[in-house]
């Protein structure tokens, strides 16, 4: 039995904005790498539909994953959020 919790995310890249969406995904990945409990992730691309990605993430616990995605920084690690409305 695995000692890690595994989570899958299916991501569909918006047509015509694939590069922008991939850059945003990379920024989220950099953020997640610094989060407590993050073990690693792998990104898969669907060969039948290249706009569909599957992200497999591993964490030490469900709680660490939930804490990461509930953090204020997770909402926008790929853009400047200091001036957003509260």
Residue pairs with C-beta under 8 A, 6 or more apart in sequence:
3 60
4 39
4 58
4 59
4 60
5 58
5 59
5 60
5 61
5 62
5 65
6 56
6 57
6 58
7 56
7 57
7 58
7 59
7 65
8 54
8 55
8 56
8 57
9 54
9 55
9 57
10 52
10 53
10 54
10 55
11 21
11 25
11 52
11 53
11 54
11 55
12 51
12 52
12 53
13 21
13 22
13 51
13 52
13 53
14 21
14 51
15 51
18 51
23 78
24 78
25 43
25 53
25 55
26 78
27 77
27 78
28 74
28 77
28 78
29 41
30 77
31 73
31 74
31 77
32 38
32 41
32 57
32 68
35 64
35 67
35 68
35 71
36 64
36 67
36 68
37 59
37 60
37 61
37 63
37 64
37 65
37 67
37 68
38 57
38 58
38 59
38 64
38 68
39 58
39 59
39 60
40 57
40 58
41 55
41 56
41 57
41 58
42 55
42 56
43 53
43 54
43 55
43 56
44 53
44 54
44 55
44 56
45 52
45 53
45 54
46 52
46 53
46 54
57 65
59 65
59 68
68 74
72 81
73 81
75 81
76 84
